[in-house]
Amino acid sequence: MKKNKKRVVIIGAGPSGLAAAYKLLKTEEDLEIIILEATKDIGGISKTVKYKGNRIDIGGHRFFTKNKEVEDFWHEVMSVQGKPAYDDKILKIEKPLVKGGPDPEKVDNVMLLRNRISRIYYMKKFFDYPVSLKLQTFKNMGLGNTIVSGCSYIKSVAVKKREDSLENFYINRFGKKLYSMFFEKYTEKLWGRHPSEIDASWGKQRVKGVSILAVLKDAFQKVFHIKSKKVETSLISQFSYPKYGPGHFYEKVAEDIKKMGGVILKEHEVEEIVCKNEKIISVKCTNKETIALDYLLSSMPIKDLIEAMNDQNMSKNIKRIATNLPYRDFITVGVLLKDFKLENKTNQKTIGNIIPDNWVYVQDPSVRMCRFQIFNNWSPYMVKDIKNHIWIGLEYVCHESDDLWVKSEKEMKKFAIDELIRMNLITKEDVIDSCMEKVKKAYPAYFDTYHELDKVIKYLNKYENLYCIGRNGQHRYNNMDHSILTGFVAADKIIKNDPDKKDLWNVNAEKEYHEAK
């Protein structure tokens, strides 16, 4: 350790770990910061994968937040565009550009302003996501489904179910018919469990204020041009996005951290956490390197954290709960296309007149695909030849013991492309190239021993110099901005020498989005 400096070790170079390091280095001069990253990449699940000049955003990451500190952080690292991006220029699309901001045609480190369009593909038709109450929705549903949905929703308003499962959470907000059409089968594909088996906490953290009432209110405000002070995350219409995807932003943060004196060690996977008298004193990596520390910030999965801690007094019950915490793993198949059969029937202009969606949720229960992204629409700079090619990412969620996960890259690419062909979205001749990317423990899940997680949290909180941050670090399916915020809150704890971790664990725990302006 550097003389007279306390050492902060951060496990994981994802959004939360990088945010914590950035804030500590900007605020405190008497700290030595070391980030240990198990892989060769920066950004965690928010990394950008490069493939032959094209780029993949793993899972899709909108840069939108209601928290000013997070927003200021994003724009401090990357300024918002002051000139049109390539596609906006070609299509003559006007955006609220920032005066004096950078020109994305000339500068790389820039945040673009992008339109948010996400839809559901169901019964070979497009529905808005979240479902909107407009004429096209009712046409798509048909008269019978519309009448049943209305009656079902009225019943859900009059008779509320006990919210002891994700199924009841959805039914209370949308009615049983809309739940069965738009949530039930998709949720089962995503989590590998029926919604009746999943804790309602997932809905409370991810869906929050979105309901039929919220959709009605949003529609009313749009018709009468009323600006809401409070915007639900699932209803936003525009967001910021780095020129080359989220990994581009986090690589820039990593550069800034190094310039401020921080150290980032890649391919340093932590295998043992040395504990003594309810403090963490050091970590050991798989390369046999031991690093002493004063503070530890961990974004590694709680399951792995508990397994790595060498506390001889840890109870068997804590080990059991942590060992059985569930996760879902993630596969993206990138497919480069000459053509796409889906027609753009919207009023949104795109290069090549492709559909304008950032991503499309696939409700069809006959395919394993959960969603596909169209990277052309995230940023024109994500595609090497945007004039002639369509670059999409097909998303699959599974468990590492599942048949999908164990497929070879060749098998998985064929499987995904065959699903597109079966859905009549492409022909075999449309495919130019493809690739595959896997991410373990991408989504912490809300079943099995999740309902006992509070016991593990209580145990971890006994270690006064240990701070759990990020999605996997807290076993909470956070949005990216919440993960960043956990890093900021942990940094504040260290700066103020505050051992109380209640507000750290409370980030995104409230039923109401606590970052509302």
N, C-alpha and C positions, 0 to 999 in steps of 0.2 A: 504494500500500500504506500501511496505517496505520503510523505511526512506531513503531519498536521491536517490531513484531509480524511474525512470519513468516506468509506467506499459504499456505493450503491450498486448492487448487481441486479440486472433486470433480465429475466428469462423470457426471451421472445422478441423478435424485431417486427412485430405486427403493429397495428394502429395504437393500441394502448401502451405498449412498451416504448415505442418511439416517442409518443406524446409525453409520457412521463419524463423520459430522458431530456427531451427538448425543453420542457418547462424547468426542470431542475438546473440545467446548464444556463438557461437564460436568467434564472433568479438567484442562484447560489454559486459563489466562487469557491467555497470550501468543501466541495464534494467531488469525488472521483466517480465517474459513471462508466460502467462496463455493461454492455448488452451482449448476452449469449444467445445466438441463433442456431438452432439445430440443423437448418438446411443451408443451401448456398444462396437462398433468395431473401429479399427484403419485402416486407409487407404482409406476411402471413397469408391468410385466405384473401386478402385484398391485394395480392401481388398481380402484376400483369405478365402474362406468358407471351413470349415472342416466338413466332413461327413463320419463317421465310418472308419476313417483312410485314406480316400481319400480326395483330395483337389480340389476346384473349383476356377479358376481365372475368376472373373466376367468381361466378355468382352474381355479378352486376352490382355496382356500388354507386348510388347517387350521393352526391355531396350536398346534402340538405340537412339543416338542423334548426332547432328553435333556441339553441344555446349560443349566446354571443361569444363566449370565450372560445368555443370550438370554431365558430365561423371566423373569428378574428385570426385564429391559428392557421386555418386553411388559406386565408387571403394574405397573411403575412408571408407564408412560404411561397405561394403562387398568386400573383395578381390576376384579377378578372379581365377578360379580353376588352380591348378598347377599339378593335377593328373586327370586321366580320370574319368568321371561319370560312374555309374553302366552300363548303356546301351552301352556307348562307349567302355568300357572295354570288355563286353561280345561280342560285334559285331566287335571289333578291328577297331574302327573308330578313325582316327587321328584328333586332333584339335590343334590349335596354343596355347598350354598351357603356362602359365606364370611361369617362373622359380622361385621356392621357394613359389609358391602359395599354398593354402590349398588343401587338399584331400577331395572331397565331400563325399567319403565313410566313412570318420572319423570325419569331421567337418560340422556343420550345416550352419554357417554364411559364405556362399560362393556363388559367382556368377558363374553360369555355362555358357559355350559357346554353343549356340544351332543353328542349321540350320533353316533358315526361308523357309518354304514351305507353300504357301497358294495358293489354286486353286479354280476355279469356277466349280461347278457341274451343267451342263446344257445339256439337251437332252440325259441324262444318260451317259454323257462323261465328262472327266476332261479337263479343259482349264487352262492354267497358269493365275495367277493373279499377276500383270496386264497381259492382253492378250499379249502373245509373238508371234512374226512372225517366226514360224518354221513349218516344214512340218506337224507335228502332228496336229497343230492348223488348218491348211487348210484341212487336212483329216477329222477332226471332224466337221468342218463347212460344208464340201461338196463343190463341184465345183461351183454350182450356187450361194450360199451365199458368197463364196470367191470373185467371179467376181463382184457381186453387192457391196460388202464391199469396194473393191478397187476403183471402180468408184465413190462410195459415198464419200470416203475419198478424192479423187482428187478434187471433187466438193467442199468439205469443205475447202480445201486449197485455191482454186480459189475464192470462194465466202464466205466471213466470215459473220456470223450472229452477230447482236448486242448482247453482253453478258449481257442481262437484266434478265436472268433466268438460272437455273442450266441446263435445257435442252439445251439451246444454247451454254453454256459453254462446255458441253460434245460433242455436234455435231461439234463444231469448232476444237476439238482435235482428234476426232475419226471417224467422218463422221456419217451420219444418220443411216446407216445399223448397224454398230457395236454398236452405242448408243442404238438402239432398241433391239438388242440381249442381250447386257451385262449390260446396265445401267438403262434403263427406268423402267422395272417392279420391279427390285430389289430396286431401289430408292423409288418407290412408297410403297413397303412393309416396308422399313426402316422408312420413314417419314410420311406415311399415306396421302401424297399429291403427285400429279403428279409433275415431275421435272419442268414443265412449270410454276408452282406456287411457286417454291422455289428460293430464292435469290441466285445469282451466287457466293456470298461470301463463301458459304460452299465449293464449288469446289476449289476456289482459296486458301483456307486454308488447305484443306485435300488432294487434288489431285495435286495442284501446277504444277510442271514441267512435270508431267507424261502425255504423249501423244503418238501418233504413232511415231512421230519424236524421242521422248525420248526412246521408245522401240527399234526403229531401231538403234539408237546410242549405246544403251546398248548391243544389239546383236552383232554389229560390234566390239565393244571393247572386248567382250568375245572371238570372233573368232580369233582376232589378238592379244589377250593377252595384251591389252592396259589398264592400270590402270587409272581410272578416279579420278581426284581430287575432284569431286563433285558427290555425290550419292543422288539420289532422295529417300526419305524415303520408298516409295512404291516398290522400286527395290532392296533393300538390301538383301543379301543372308545369313547373320549371325547376331546374336544379343546376348546380355547377358541376363541372367534370374536367379533370386534367386532360390536356391535349392527347397524351398517350395512355390514358387509363389510370386507375388508382395506384398501381405500382409505380408509375412515373412520379406521382406526388410523394410516396413514401421513400423512394430512392433519393429524392431531393431533400426530404427531412433527414435522412441518414447522412447525406453529404454535409448538411448544416450542423448536425450533431458532431461529426468528426472535426469540422472547422472550429467548433467551440471547445474542443479538447476531449470529447467523449470517445470511447473505444467500442467498436462493434466487432465481435469475433464470430464469424460464420463457421458452420460445421462444428459447433460446440454444443453438443447435446448433453444436458444435465442428466446424470444417472443416479446420483446420490446427493441428498441434502443433509448436512451434518448438524444435528441438534444438540443443545446442551442447556440445561436449566431454563427451558422454555424460551430459548433464543436460537436463531439460526446463526451459526458461526462461519460456515463455508459451504461451497458446493463442489462436487467432483464431476468432471465431464467424462464422456466415453473415451476421449483421447488421453485419459489418466491425469489431466491437468486439474489441480485443486486451486480454488480461488477463495481466499478469505474475504469476509464482508462485514459491514455494519448494518446494512439494510438489504432485504431481498424483496423485489417486486416480481411476482410470478404470474405469467399469462399462460403457463402450461396447463393442460387439462387437470382438474382437481383429482381425477382418478390417478394420473401419473404422478402428481405432486405428492399425494399421500403414500403411494408406493415407493417413492424415492426417499422419503423422510426416514431417517434411521433412529427414530424415537423408540426406545425399548419399552416405554411405558404406554405406548399407544394401544388403546383397547381393540379387541377383535371386532367389536361392533362398528367402530369407526372405519376400520379396514374393509369390513363387509359392505358398508354403505357406499364407500368410495369405489371399491372394486366393481360394484354392480351399477354404477351410474351409467346411463345409456348415451350413446352418441350415434349420429348418422354420418356416413362417409359420402363423398361427393365425386362424381365423375363428369367432366365436360368433354364432349367430342366436338372439336372445331371442324366445320365443313365449309370448304370454299366452293361457291357455285357460280355457274354461268347465268342461271335463271331460277326463278322461284314462281310457283304457280299461283300463289296468293295475290289477288288484285288489290291495289290501293284504291279503295272507294271512299276515302276520307278527303277532306279539304286540305290536308297537310302535304306540302310539296316535298319530294325527296329526289335525290339523284337516281335516275333509272326508273323513277316512279314505283319503287318497291314499297311495301307496306311500311308505315312510319314508326312502328313500335320499337321500344327499347327491348322489351321482352314480351313473350306471349305465354300465358299459362295454358297447359294442355290438359283439358278435363277428360279426354277420351280414355276410358278405363281399359281399352283393348291394347294400349301401348304403355310401356314403362316410363317413357319420357315425361318429366314433370313440367318442363318449361324450355323454351328456346330463346336465345338472345340474338339480336341482329346488330352486330358491332358497327355497321355503317351508320346507324342512327345514334349510337353513343358518341362517336366522334369520327369525322371523316378521315382522321389521321390514324385510325386503328386498322385501316385497310390499305394494302399496298397499291391496288389498282381499283379505286372506288368507282371509276367510270364504267368498268366492265364486269366487276365481280361483286358477289354478295357473300359476306363472311359471317357465318352464324355459329352459335355455340349451343349444342344440345345438352341439356342437363339431366342427370340421373342421380338419385339419392338412394343409398343402399347401406348395407352393413358389410364390413370387410370379410365376413364369412359367406356373403351371398354369392349367387351364381354370376351376377354382373361384375362384381369386384374381381373375381378370379379369372375373368376372360382375358386373353392376351390382347394387346393393342389392336392387332389385325382383326380379331373376332369382335371386339367392342365397336370398332369403327364400322364394320359391316352390319352389325346389329342395329346401330343407331341410324345409319343411312337407309337400311331396309324399312325401319319404322317410318321415316319420312316418305318413302316411296309408297308404303301401305296406306298412309294418310292422304295420298295423292297430292302432296305438296311439291314434289320434285320427280324427275325421271332419273334413271341411272346415268344418262348421258349428261345431265346437268352438273355432275360432281367433277370438280377439277382436282381437289386434294383434300386431305383430312389429317387430323392429329388427335391425340387424347391426352388429358391431364387428370390426375387423381389427387384428392386431398383427403387425408384421414382426419376423423373427428372434426368435421367441418361444422356440424350442428349438434350442440348439446341438447339432449332430448328430455321430455317431461313425463317419464313413466318409470317403472321399476322402482329403484330406491330414491328417486328424486324427492318424494314426499318426506324423506328423512334427512334431506340435505342440511337443514338447520342445525343438526347435531354435529355435522362435519364443520360447518362454519364456526360454531361455538368452540370446537377444538382448535381450529386454525387461529382464531382470534386470541388464543392464549399466548401465541408467539408475537410479542410486542413489535418485533422488527420485521415481520412478514406481512406483505400487502398483496392480496389477490386482485388481479385486474384483468379486464378484457372479457371476451365472450366465454372462452373455455376456462379462464382463470376463476370466473365466478359461476360457471355452469349456467349461464343465462344467455338466451338467444337474442343478444343485443343488436341493434343497428350499429353501424360504424361510428356514428357520432357519440353514442353512449359508451362504446368501448374506449374511445379517446377520452371521454370525460372521466372514466374510472382512473385512467393514467394521470390526469390532472389532479383529481381528488387525492390520490395516493401521494403525488408529489407535494401537494399542500400539507399533507400529514407530516411528511418528513421535514419540510421547511419550518413548520410551526411546532415540531416535536409533539404532535398530538397523537396519543396512542388509541383514541376512541375511533373505531372503524365502522360505526353504525351508518354514517352517511355514505361511506364507500360502498357498502353492500346495498344501500338504498338507491343507488343510481339506476333508474329505469325500473324500480320495484313498485312504484305507485300505480294505481289503476288509471289515474289521470296523468297524461304526459307532463312530467314536472318541469319540462323546459318551455312550456307555453309562454309566449311573450304577452 
